[in-house]
Amino acid sequence: MPLIDGLTTIWDKLMSAQPDPPPLLVLLTALVAVLVVATRLPWRIARNAVTIAHEGGHALTARLTGRKLRGIRLHSDTSGLTLSAGRPSGPGMIFTLLAGYVAPSLVGFAGAWLLAGNRITLLLWVAVALLLAMLIMIRNVFGVLSLLVTGGVVLAVSWYTSPQVQAAFAWTSVWFLLLGGVRPVVELQRLRSRGRMPESDADQLARLTPFPPLFWVGVFMLASLAALAAGALLLAGPILTDAGLTI
């Protein structure tokens, strides 16, 4: 049947593994990601992707812990807001607050795990599906535009470009999330030290737990660095293989 044959073709395409990328591509995409994260203007633009992952982490955790998700707002200054209803304290609220700053790094690690198996197409299509699911909960115009543009770029790359371009895009994106998950934690503590973020996730967690805000900033940083180290090891697989080493 044509429908079944079409679904089978799509499934086979999703689950098929692409060839190992050249080690040079892995190095170059890592360098590009480092430059984007470390340079002011590129970071200012690309940080929207980190904000999307941050707010998505809040939203998903709120749903998983039984809270009612009210909506998500993304702003042009790269900030965001996720509103959920439920108990103002307790494990659900704590985990929801905790999820934001660690989400970009964890998403990056999940992406690295897929790339370690050369599942580039699956990675790109999962990204599009997650962005579409998040779009339903967006409550402002900039947020809608931000998700549509991001999802459109990912979809266009996955559908219209060559395997080489898809590989370069996927590796750069995952490197960026792994590295980009660390910088917001540094920025958080810098702003906190100046008294400019009294309602940060870390400060809210401190009011709900016996631990001070700096403890939670440390948790965010340790989680982000751990995901970066583990993800980098997975992404470096082609380089290690080329050198005759194994993970």
C-alpha atoms as an extended CHARMM CRD file, in Angstrom:
* protein
*
       247  EXT
         1         1  MET       CA              0.0000000000        0.0000000000        0.0000000000  PROA      1               0.0000000000
         2         2  PRO       CA              1.3310000000        3.4640000000       -0.8960000000  PROA      2               0.0000000000
         3         3  LEU       CA              0.7080000000        4.9060000000        2.5940000000  PROA      3               0.0000000000
         4         4  ILE       CA              2.4520000000        2.0340000000        4.3660000000  PROA      4               0.0000000000
         5         5  ASP       CA              5.3220000000        2.1460000000        1.8790000000  PROA      5               0.0000000000
         6         6  GLY       CA              5.6830000000        5.8960000000        2.4450000000  PROA      6               0.0000000000
         7         7  LEU       CA              5.6950000000        5.5140000000        6.2420000000  PROA      7               0.0000000000
         8         8  THR       CA              8.2340000000        2.7020000000        5.9540000000  PROA      8               0.0000000000
         9         9  THR       CA             10.4750000000        4.9050000000        3.8060000000  PROA      9               0.0000000000
        10        10  ILE       CA             10.2660000000        7.7500000000        6.3240000000  PROA      10              0.0000000000
        11        11  TRP       CA             10.9870000000        5.3750000000        9.2160000000  PROA      11              0.0000000000
        12        12  ASP       CA             13.9820000000        3.8770000000        7.4260000000  PROA      12              0.0000000000
        13        13  LYS       CA             15.3090000000        7.3650000000        6.7090000000  PROA      13              0.0000000000
        14        14  LEU       CA             14.8960000000        8.4030000000       10.3340000000  PROA      14              0.0000000000
        15        15  MET       CA             16.5930000000        5.3530000000       11.7880000000  PROA      15              0.0000000000
        16        16  SER       CA             19.3810000000        5.0070000000        9.2300000000  PROA      16              0.0000000000
        17        17  ALA       CA             22.9060000000        5.8300000000       10.3500000000  PROA      17              0.0000000000
        18        18  GLN       CA             25.0170000000        8.2210000000        8.3020000000  PROA      18              0.0000000000
        19        19  PRO       CA             28.7680000000        7.6800000000        7.7530000000  PROA      19              0.0000000000
        20        20  ASP       CA             31.2560000000        8.8850000000       10.3640000000  PROA      20              0.0000000000
        21        21  PRO       CA             32.1290000000       12.5580000000        9.8180000000  PROA      21              0.0000000000
        22        22  PRO       CA             35.7400000000       13.4480000000        9.0200000000  PROA      22              0.0000000000
        23        23  PRO       CA             37.7080000000       14.3050000000       12.1820000000  PROA      23              0.0000000000
        24        24  LEU       CA             38.4040000000       17.7340000000       10.6740000000  PROA      24              0.0000000000
        25        25  LEU       CA             34.6690000000       18.4580000000       10.5770000000  PROA      25              0.0000000000
        26        26  VAL       CA             34.3670000000       17.6190000000       14.2740000000  PROA      26              0.0000000000
        27        27  LEU       CA             37.2190000000       19.9880000000       15.1190000000  PROA      27              0.0000000000
        28        28  LEU       CA             36.0070000000       22.8090000000       12.8870000000  PROA      28              0.0000000000
        29        29  THR       CA             32.4230000000       22.6610000000       14.1650000000  PROA      29              0.0000000000
        30        30  ALA       CA             33.7100000000       22.7410000000       17.7430000000  PROA      30              0.0000000000
        31        31  LEU       CA             35.8080000000       25.8010000000       16.8930000000  PROA      31              0.0000000000
        32        32  VAL       CA             32.8230000000       27.5560000000       15.3040000000  PROA      32              0.0000000000
        33        33  ALA       CA             30.7270000000       26.8630000000       18.3990000000  PROA      33              0.0000000000
        34        34  VAL       CA             33.4600000000       28.2130000000       20.6800000000  PROA      34              0.0000000000
        35        35  LEU       CA             33.6860000000       31.4000000000       18.6140000000  PROA      35              0.0000000000
        36        36  VAL       CA             29.9110000000       31.8970000000       18.6780000000  PROA      36              0.0000000000
        37        37  VAL       CA             29.7120000000       31.4260000000       22.4420000000  PROA      37              0.0000000000
        38        38  ALA       CA             32.7480000000       33.6250000000       23.1290000000  PROA      38              0.0000000000
        39        39  THR       CA             31.9470000000       36.4960000000       20.7310000000  PROA      39              0.0000000000
        40        40  ARG       CA             29.4380000000       39.1420000000       21.7670000000  PROA      40              0.0000000000
        41        41  LEU       CA             27.2490000000       39.6710000000       18.6740000000  PROA      41              0.0000000000
        42        42  PRO       CA             27.0270000000       36.0370000000       17.4890000000  PROA      42              0.0000000000
        43        43  TRP       CA             26.2690000000       34.9870000000       21.0600000000  PROA      43              0.0000000000
        44        44  ARG       CA             23.5910000000       37.6560000000       21.3460000000  PROA      44              0.0000000000
        45        45  ILE       CA             21.8280000000       36.1740000000       18.3150000000  PROA      45              0.0000000000
        46        46  ALA       CA             22.4240000000       32.4790000000       18.9410000000  PROA      46              0.0000000000
        47        47  ARG       CA             21.5340000000       32.7390000000       22.6300000000  PROA      47              0.0000000000
        48        48  ASN       CA             17.8620000000       32.5420000000       21.6140000000  PROA      48              0.0000000000
        49        49  ALA       CA             18.3960000000       28.8180000000       21.0140000000  PROA      49              0.0000000000
        50        50  VAL       CA             19.7000000000       28.4410000000       24.5680000000  PROA      50              0.0000000000
        51        51  THR       CA             16.6770000000       30.3470000000       25.8910000000  PROA      51              0.0000000000
        52        52  ILE       CA             14.3450000000       28.0420000000       23.9570000000  PROA      52              0.0000000000
        53        53  ALA       CA             16.0090000000       25.0080000000       25.5680000000  PROA      53              0.0000000000
        54        54  HSD       CA             15.9630000000       26.7060000000       29.0020000000  PROA      54              0.0000000000
        55        55  GLU       CA             12.2430000000       27.4730000000       28.9080000000  PROA      55              0.0000000000
        56        56  GLY       CA             11.5110000000       24.1170000000       27.3310000000  PROA      56              0.0000000000
        57        57  GLY       CA             13.2290000000       22.4770000000       30.2930000000  PROA      57              0.0000000000
        58        58  HSD       CA             11.0180000000       24.3820000000       32.7190000000  PROA      58              0.0000000000
        59        59  ALA       CA              7.8980000000       23.5130000000       30.7230000000  PROA      59              0.0000000000
        60        60  LEU       CA              8.6200000000       19.7990000000       30.2970000000  PROA      60              0.0000000000
        61        61  THR       CA              9.5540000000       19.3540000000       33.9520000000  PROA      61              0.0000000000
        62        62  ALA       CA              6.4250000000       21.2050000000       35.0570000000  PROA      62              0.0000000000
        63        63  ARG       CA              4.3040000000       18.7770000000       33.0580000000  PROA      63              0.0000000000
        64        64  LEU       CA              6.2240000000       15.7180000000       34.2670000000  PROA      64              0.0000000000
        65        65  THR       CA              5.8200000000       16.7380000000       37.9020000000  PROA      65              0.0000000000
        66        66  GLY       CA              2.0730000000       17.2570000000       37.5830000000  PROA      66              0.0000000000
        67        67  ARG       CA              1.9980000000       21.0360000000       37.3970000000  PROA      67              0.0000000000
        68        68  LYS       CA             -0.3640000000       22.7190000000       34.9280000000  PROA      68              0.0000000000
        69        69  LEU       CA              1.5400000000       24.5720000000       32.2240000000  PROA      69              0.0000000000
        70        70  ARG       CA              0.0590000000       28.0200000000       31.5830000000  PROA      70              0.0000000000
        71        71  GLY       CA              2.3370000000       29.2250000000       28.7990000000  PROA      71              0.0000000000
        72        72  ILE       CA              5.8000000000       30.2380000000       27.6540000000  PROA      72              0.0000000000
        73        73  ARG       CA              7.0620000000       33.6540000000       26.5860000000  PROA      73              0.0000000000
        74        74  LEU       CA             10.3060000000       34.3350000000       24.7210000000  PROA      74              0.0000000000
        75        75  HSD       CA             11.5940000000       37.9000000000       24.5770000000  PROA      75              0.0000000000
        76        76  SER       CA             13.8190000000       39.7640000000       22.1200000000  PROA      76              0.0000000000
        77        77  ASP       CA             16.4250000000       40.4050000000       24.8430000000  PROA      77              0.0000000000
        78        78  THR       CA             16.9180000000       36.5820000000       24.9600000000  PROA      78              0.0000000000
        79        79  SER       CA             15.1210000000       36.2740000000       28.2830000000  PROA      79              0.0000000000
        80        80  GLY       CA             12.1020000000       34.0370000000       28.7530000000  PROA      80              0.0000000000
        81        81  LEU       CA              9.3200000000       33.1300000000       31.1500000000  PROA      81              0.0000000000
        82        82  THR       CA              7.4710000000       29.8790000000       31.7800000000  PROA      82              0.0000000000
        83        83  LEU       CA              4.3120000000       29.9890000000       33.8640000000  PROA      83              0.0000000000
        84        84  SER       CA              2.8370000000       26.9370000000       35.5600000000  PROA      84              0.0000000000
        85        85  ALA       CA              0.1410000000       26.4190000000       38.1810000000  PROA      85              0.0000000000
        86        86  GLY       CA              0.3260000000       24.1590000000       41.1930000000  PROA      86              0.0000000000
        87        87  ARG       CA              1.7430000000       24.1000000000       44.6900000000  PROA      87              0.0000000000
        88        88  PRO       CA              4.1040000000       27.0670000000       45.2030000000  PROA      88              0.0000000000
        89        89  SER       CA              6.5180000000       24.7870000000       47.0490000000  PROA      89              0.0000000000
        90        90  GLY       CA              7.4530000000       21.1300000000       47.1730000000  PROA      90              0.0000000000
        91        91  PRO       CA              9.3760000000       18.7940000000       44.8260000000  PROA      91              0.0000000000
        92        92  GLY       CA              7.4050000000       19.7350000000       41.7090000000  PROA      92              0.0000000000
        93        93  MET       CA              8.2540000000       23.4090000000       41.9980000000  PROA      93              0.0000000000
        94        94  ILE       CA             11.8670000000       22.6770000000       42.9670000000  PROA      94              0.0000000000
        95        95  PHE       CA             12.4880000000       20.3940000000       39.9930000000  PROA      95              0.0000000000
        96        96  THR       CA             10.7520000000       22.8360000000       37.6460000000  PROA      96              0.0000000000
        97        97  LEU       CA             13.0370000000       25.6740000000       38.7660000000  PROA      97              0.0000000000
        98        98  LEU       CA             16.0930000000       23.4350000000       38.6690000000  PROA      98              0.0000000000
        99        99  ALA       CA             15.4720000000       22.3000000000       35.0910000000  PROA      99              0.0000000000
       100       100  GLY       CA             15.9520000000       25.6210000000       33.2810000000  PROA      100             0.0000000000
       101       101  TYR       CA             19.6780000000       26.2520000000       33.5020000000  PROA      101             0.0000000000
       102       102  VAL       CA             20.6390000000       22.6000000000       33.0660000000  PROA      102             0.0000000000
       103       103  ALA       CA             18.2930000000       21.9510000000       30.1040000000  PROA      103             0.0000000000
       104       104  PRO       CA             20.5050000000       23.3390000000       27.2620000000  PROA      104             0.0000000000
       105       105  SER       CA             23.4490000000       21.2080000000       28.3670000000  PROA      105             0.0000000000
       106       106  LEU       CA             21.2910000000       18.1030000000       28.7900000000  PROA      106             0.0000000000
       107       107  VAL       CA             19.7260000000       18.6290000000       25.3700000000  PROA      107             0.0000000000
       108       108  GLY       CA             23.2390000000       19.0130000000       23.9890000000  PROA      108             0.0000000000
       109       109  PHE       CA             24.2900000000       15.7530000000       25.6380000000  PROA      109             0.0000000000
       110       110  ALA       CA             21.2520000000       13.9460000000       24.1840000000  PROA      110             0.0000000000
       111       111  GLY       CA             22.1860000000       15.3320000000       20.7850000000  PROA      111             0.0000000000
       112       112  ALA       CA             25.7820000000       14.1590000000       21.2300000000  PROA      112             0.0000000000
       113       113  TRP       CA             24.5010000000       10.6840000000       22.0830000000  PROA      113             0.0000000000
       114       114  LEU       CA             22.4930000000       10.5750000000       18.8510000000  PROA      114             0.0000000000
       115       115  LEU       CA             25.4230000000       11.8820000000       16.8170000000  PROA      115             0.0000000000
       116       116  ALA       CA             27.7010000000        9.2630000000       18.3660000000  PROA      116             0.0000000000
       117       117  GLY       CA             25.4520000000        6.7470000000       16.6220000000  PROA      117             0.0000000000
       118       118  ASN       CA             25.4590000000        8.8780000000       13.4510000000  PROA      118             0.0000000000
       119       119  ARG       CA             21.6950000000        9.4320000000       13.6940000000  PROA      119             0.0000000000
       120       120  ILE       CA             21.8520000000       12.8880000000       12.1050000000  PROA      120             0.0000000000
       121       121  THR       CA             18.4450000000       12.7800000000       10.4000000000  PROA      121             0.0000000000
       122       122  LEU       CA             16.7680000000       11.5080000000       13.5600000000  PROA      122             0.0000000000
       123       123  LEU       CA             18.3790000000       14.3030000000       15.5730000000  PROA      123             0.0000000000
       124       124  LEU       CA             17.1510000000       17.0090000000       13.1980000000  PROA      124             0.0000000000
       125       125  TRP       CA             13.6120000000       15.6670000000       12.9870000000  PROA      125             0.0000000000
       126       126  VAL       CA             13.3400000000       15.2200000000       16.7480000000  PROA      126             0.0000000000
       127       127  ALA       CA             14.4440000000       18.8430000000       17.1170000000  PROA      127             0.0000000000
       128       128  VAL       CA             11.6890000000       19.9760000000       14.7360000000  PROA      128             0.0000000000
       129       129  ALA       CA              9.0920000000       17.8770000000       16.5990000000  PROA      129             0.0000000000
       130       130  LEU       CA             10.1050000000       19.3480000000       19.9660000000  PROA      130             0.0000000000
       131       131  LEU       CA              9.9670000000       22.8950000000       18.6210000000  PROA      131             0.0000000000
       132       132  LEU       CA              6.4750000000       22.2870000000       17.1970000000  PROA      132             0.0000000000
       133       133  ALA       CA              5.3000000000       20.8420000000       20.5150000000  PROA      133             0.0000000000
       134       134  MET       CA              6.6710000000       23.8740000000       22.3480000000  PROA      134             0.0000000000
       135       135  LEU       CA              5.0270000000       26.2330000000       19.8480000000  PROA      135             0.0000000000
       136       136  ILE       CA              1.5960000000       25.2710000000       21.1680000000  PROA      136             0.0000000000
       137       137  MET       CA              2.4200000000       26.8140000000       24.5380000000  PROA      137             0.0000000000
       138       138  ILE       CA              3.9720000000       30.0650000000       23.3070000000  PROA      138             0.0000000000
       139       139  ARG       CA              2.0080000000       33.1410000000       24.3680000000  PROA      139             0.0000000000
       140       140  ASN       CA              3.6970000000       36.0670000000       22.6010000000  PROA      140             0.0000000000
       141       141  VAL       CA              4.4590000000       37.0750000000       19.0100000000  PROA      141             0.0000000000
       142       142  PHE       CA              8.2450000000       37.1430000000       19.3150000000  PROA      142             0.0000000000
       143       143  GLY       CA              8.1840000000       33.6700000000       20.8320000000  PROA      143             0.0000000000
       144       144  VAL       CA              6.1160000000       32.3230000000       17.9470000000  PROA      144             0.0000000000
       145       145  LEU       CA              8.4090000000       33.9240000000       15.3760000000  PROA      145             0.0000000000
       146       146  SER       CA             11.5110000000       32.6760000000       17.1880000000  PROA      146             0.0000000000
       147       147  LEU       CA             10.3030000000       29.0710000000       17.1920000000  PROA      147             0.0000000000
       148       148  LEU       CA              9.0550000000       29.2120000000       13.6080000000  PROA      148             0.0000000000
       149       149  VAL       CA             12.3690000000       30.5800000000       12.3440000000  PROA      149             0.0000000000
       150       150  THR       CA             14.4130000000       28.0820000000       14.3630000000  PROA      150             0.0000000000
       151       151  GLY       CA             12.2430000000       25.1560000000       13.3730000000  PROA      151             0.0000000000
       152       152  GLY       CA             12.1690000000       26.3020000000        9.7450000000  PROA      152             0.0000000000
       153       153  VAL       CA             15.9560000000       26.4180000000        9.5830000000  PROA      153             0.0000000000
       154       154  VAL       CA             16.2960000000       22.9420000000       11.0720000000  PROA      154             0.0000000000
       155       155  LEU       CA             13.6080000000       21.5280000000        8.7770000000  PROA      155             0.0000000000
       156       156  ALA       CA             15.1490000000       23.1370000000        5.6820000000  PROA      156             0.0000000000
       157       157  VAL       CA             18.5830000000       21.7430000000        6.5330000000  PROA      157             0.0000000000
       158       158  SER       CA             17.1860000000       18.2520000000        7.1290000000  PROA      158             0.0000000000
       159       159  TRP       CA             15.0820000000       18.2350000000        3.9540000000  PROA      159             0.0000000000
       160       160  TYR       CA             16.9540000000       20.1890000000        1.3010000000  PROA      160             0.0000000000
       161       161  THR       CA             20.6750000000       20.0400000000        2.0380000000  PROA      161             0.0000000000
       162       162  SER       CA             23.3450000000       17.4450000000        1.3760000000  PROA      162             0.0000000000
       163       163  PRO       CA             24.4600000000       14.9290000000        4.0360000000  PROA      163             0.0000000000
       164       164  GLN       CA             27.6900000000       16.8910000000        4.4510000000  PROA      164             0.0000000000
       165       165  VAL       CA             25.8250000000       20.1220000000        5.2230000000  PROA      165             0.0000000000
       166       166  GLN       CA             23.4790000000       18.2730000000        7.5930000000  PROA      166             0.0000000000
       167       167  ALA       CA             26.4590000000       16.8110000000        9.4350000000  PROA      167             0.0000000000
       168       168  ALA       CA             28.1620000000       20.1950000000        9.7660000000  PROA      168             0.0000000000
       169       169  PHE       CA             24.9350000000       21.8050000000       10.9890000000  PROA      169             0.0000000000
       170       170  ALA       CA             24.1660000000       19.0250000000       13.4730000000  PROA      170             0.0000000000
       171       171  TRP       CA             27.6520000000       18.9240000000       14.9820000000  PROA      171             0.0000000000
       172       172  THR       CA             27.8550000000       22.7160000000       15.2410000000  PROA      172             0.0000000000
       173       173  SER       CA             24.4190000000       22.8960000000       16.9020000000  PROA      173             0.0000000000
       174       174  VAL       CA             25.2160000000       20.2350000000       19.4710000000  PROA      174             0.0000000000
       175       175  TRP       CA             28.6320000000       21.7120000000       20.2730000000  PROA      175             0.0000000000
       176       176  PHE       CA             26.9030000000       25.0660000000       20.6840000000  PROA      176             0.0000000000
       177       177  LEU       CA             24.3180000000       23.7380000000       23.1470000000  PROA      177             0.0000000000
       178       178  LEU       CA             26.9910000000       21.9830000000       25.1930000000  PROA      178             0.0000000000
       179       179  LEU       CA             29.1940000000       25.0760000000       25.3550000000  PROA      179             0.0000000000
       180       180  GLY       CA             26.3240000000       27.5630000000       25.3990000000  PROA      180             0.0000000000
       181       181  GLY       CA             24.8170000000       25.8610000000       28.4270000000  PROA      181             0.0000000000
       182       182  VAL       CA             27.7690000000       26.9780000000       30.5470000000  PROA      182             0.0000000000
       183       183  ARG       CA             27.8790000000       30.6920000000       29.7290000000  PROA      183             0.0000000000
       184       184  PRO       CA             24.3820000000       31.5940000000       31.0600000000  PROA      184             0.0000000000
       185       185  VAL       CA             25.3430000000       30.1580000000       34.4470000000  PROA      185             0.0000000000
       186       186  VAL       CA             28.3940000000       32.4330000000       34.5350000000  PROA      186             0.0000000000
       187       187  GLU       CA             26.2330000000       35.3790000000       33.4820000000  PROA      187             0.0000000000
       188       188  LEU       CA             23.6720000000       34.4730000000       36.1490000000  PROA      188             0.0000000000
       189       189  GLN       CA             26.1980000000       34.6870000000       38.9640000000  PROA      189             0.0000000000
       190       190  ARG       CA             27.7130000000       37.8880000000       37.5720000000  PROA      190             0.0000000000
       191       191  LEU       CA             24.2950000000       39.5720000000       37.5280000000  PROA      191             0.0000000000
       192       192  ARG       CA             23.4030000000       38.1740000000       40.9430000000  PROA      192             0.0000000000
       193       193  SER       CA             26.5970000000       39.5720000000       42.4400000000  PROA      193             0.0000000000
       194       194  ARG       CA             25.5000000000       43.0200000000       41.2250000000  PROA      194             0.0000000000
       195       195  GLY       CA             22.0380000000       42.6140000000       42.7000000000  PROA      195             0.0000000000
       196       196  ARG       CA             20.3700000000       42.6220000000       39.2880000000  PROA      196             0.0000000000
       197       197  MET       CA             18.5780000000       39.2260000000       39.4380000000  PROA      197             0.0000000000
       198       198  PRO       CA             16.8580000000       38.9400000000       42.8310000000  PROA      198             0.0000000000
       199       199  GLU       CA             14.2170000000       36.6000000000       41.3760000000  PROA      199             0.0000000000
       200       200  SER       CA             16.5620000000       34.2620000000       39.5400000000  PROA      200             0.0000000000
       201       201  ASP       CA             15.9540000000       30.5080000000       39.5260000000  PROA      201             0.0000000000
       202       202  ALA       CA             18.7720000000       30.1040000000       42.0650000000  PROA      202             0.0000000000
       203       203  ASP       CA             17.2340000000       32.6620000000       44.4340000000  PROA      203             0.0000000000
       204       204  GLN       CA             13.7970000000       31.0790000000       44.1570000000  PROA      204             0.0000000000
       205       205  LEU       CA             15.3170000000       27.6590000000       44.8640000000  PROA      205             0.0000000000
       206       206  ALA       CA             17.0520000000       29.0940000000       47.9220000000  PROA      206             0.0000000000
       207       207  ARG       CA             13.6980000000       30.2370000000       49.3060000000  PROA      207             0.0000000000
       208       208  LEU       CA             12.2390000000       26.7490000000       48.8020000000  PROA      208             0.0000000000
       209       209  THR       CA             15.1660000000       24.7690000000       50.2230000000  PROA      209             0.0000000000
       210       210  PRO       CA             17.7200000000       25.0360000000       53.0440000000  PROA      210             0.0000000000
       211       211  PHE       CA             20.4950000000       25.8030000000       50.5420000000  PROA      211             0.0000000000
       212       212  PRO       CA             21.6960000000       29.3140000000       49.5660000000  PROA      212             0.0000000000
       213       213  PRO       CA             21.5400000000       30.6920000000       46.0030000000  PROA      213             0.0000000000
       214       214  LEU       CA             25.2620000000       30.1440000000       45.4280000000  PROA      214             0.0000000000
       215       215  PHE       CA             24.7800000000       26.4340000000       46.1100000000  PROA      215             0.0000000000
       216       216  TRP       CA             22.2420000000       26.2230000000       43.3070000000  PROA      216             0.0000000000
       217       217  VAL       CA             24.4380000000       28.2230000000       40.9440000000  PROA      217             0.0000000000
       218       218  GLY       CA             27.1130000000       25.6170000000       41.6940000000  PROA      218             0.0000000000
       219       219  VAL       CA             24.6540000000       22.8170000000       40.9110000000  PROA      219             0.0000000000
       220       220  PHE       CA             23.8230000000       24.4650000000       37.5790000000  PROA      220             0.0000000000
       221       221  MET       CA             27.5250000000       24.8140000000       36.7560000000  PROA      221             0.0000000000
       222       222  LEU       CA             28.4800000000       21.2610000000       37.7520000000  PROA      222             0.0000000000
       223       223  ALA       CA             25.6170000000       19.7930000000       35.7170000000  PROA      223             0.0000000000
       224       224  SER       CA             26.5220000000       21.9070000000       32.6850000000  PROA      224             0.0000000000
       225       225  LEU       CA             30.2260000000       21.0590000000       32.8920000000  PROA      225             0.0000000000
       226       226  ALA       CA             29.4890000000       17.3540000000       33.3550000000  PROA      226             0.0000000000
       227       227  ALA       CA             27.2250000000       17.3400000000       30.2940000000  PROA      227             0.0000000000
       228       228  LEU       CA             29.8770000000       19.2490000000       28.3280000000  PROA      228             0.0000000000
       229       229  ALA       CA             32.6130000000       16.7820000000       29.2570000000  PROA      229             0.0000000000
       230       230  ALA       CA             30.4870000000       13.7080000000       28.5290000000  PROA      230             0.0000000000
       231       231  GLY       CA             29.0810000000       15.1910000000       25.3230000000  PROA      231             0.0000000000
       232       232  ALA       CA             32.5010000000       16.2580000000       24.0820000000  PROA      232             0.0000000000
       233       233  LEU       CA             33.7780000000       12.7380000000       24.6170000000  PROA      233             0.0000000000
       234       234  LEU       CA             30.9150000000       11.3610000000       22.5290000000  PROA      234             0.0000000000
       235       235  LEU       CA             31.3880000000       13.9390000000       19.7660000000  PROA      235             0.0000000000
       236       236  ALA       CA             35.1210000000       13.2820000000       19.6780000000  PROA      236             0.0000000000
       237       237  GLY       CA             34.4650000000        9.6640000000       18.6820000000  PROA      237             0.0000000000
       238       238  PRO       CA             35.5790000000       10.1090000000       15.0320000000  PROA      238             0.0000000000
       239       239  ILE       CA             38.8080000000       11.7900000000       16.1740000000  PROA      239             0.0000000000
       240       240  LEU       CA             39.5430000000        9.0330000000       18.6840000000  PROA      240             0.0000000000
       241       241  THR       CA             38.7540000000        6.3590000000       16.0950000000  PROA      241             0.0000000000
       242       242  ASP       CA             41.0510000000        8.0280000000       13.5910000000  PROA      242             0.0000000000
       243       243  ALA       CA             43.7920000000        8.0230000000       16.2200000000  PROA      243             0.0000000000
       244       244  GLY       CA             43.2370000000        4.3210000000       16.9070000000  PROA      244             0.0000000000
       245       245  LEU       CA             41.5460000000        4.9280000000       20.2780000000  PROA      245             0.0000000000
       246       246  THR       CA             38.0970000000        3.9720000000       21.5620000000  PROA      246             0.0000000000
       247       247  ILE       CA             35.7470000000        5.6110000000       24.0790000000  PROA      247             0.0000000000
